[in-house]
Amino acid sequence: MHLRWLERFIAIVDAGSIRGAARRLGVSRPALTRALQQLEEALGVHLMRRSVRVASLTLSPGTLPPLVRVVHWGSHSIALDLMAANV
């Protein structure tokens, strides 16, 4: 699993749509959709229902996004610590 997949999932949740998240991140919609698909494949679950205008979570909104944010933040923090140790 890549941190970029988590970042992009969080962006989709925050924006409420793949289109809005793509605009905020400065990436194409197909690239963002592919990252979401890769995350779903890695986890073995469908995380979002996609429609033309909206991407909605398949799970309770209070369940997965906070957990993903904690995992993402923790991973980012570890990476910063490792980079600092190499200074």
N, C-alpha and C positions, 0 to 999 in steps of 0.2 A: 504494500500500500504506500502511495506517495503522499507527502504532505500537500502537494499542489492539488490533489484530488479533494482533500479535506477543505482547503482554502476555497476552492471553487464551489463545493457543496454549500459551505457557509454563505458564500456570496449569493447563490441562488436562493437560499432560504431568506436571507436579508432583503433581497430585491423582490422576491415573490414571483420572479419569472426568469427564464433563461436569457431572454432578450435583455432585460434590465441588468442582470448580472454581467452579461457579456459587455454591455456598454460601460458599466462601472470598472470592469477589469481591463478593458481595452483589448479583448480577445474576440475571436469570431464565435458566433453561436454554435457552429459545428464542433469547434474545438472544445467549447464548454460542455456541450452535450456528450462528447466522447469522454471527457474526464469524468462526468457523472456516471456514464455507462461503465467505465473501468472501475470506479469505486464500487458500484453495485455488483459487478462481477466478482471483485475481490471479497466482498462481504457475503455474497450469495443471496442478496435480497434486493427487492425494488424499493428504493428510498423515496421516490417521487412519482406522482401521476403527472403526466405531461399533457397539456392541451395546447392549442394554438397560442393562447394568450397567457396562460398561467401554469406554474409548476407548483403542485401542492404535495405536502408530505404524506406518505402512506401511513406513517406512525403518528402518534400524538405529538404535536408541536413542542410540548414541554419535555419530551423524553430525549430524543436524539440530538437536536441542535446543541443544547447545553453540554452534553457529553462530548460531542465532536469538538466544540470550542475548547474544552478542557484538554483533550488529547492534543489538539493542534497547538495550543499555547504551551503545554508541557514539552512537546517535541521541539518547538521553536526555542524555548528556554534552554533545553539541553544542548541544542546546536550552538547557541550563543556561548554557553559555558565551555564547550569544547573548543570553539574558536579562540576564546580568551585564554585558554590553557596553553595554546600553541604560540602565544605571543612571546 
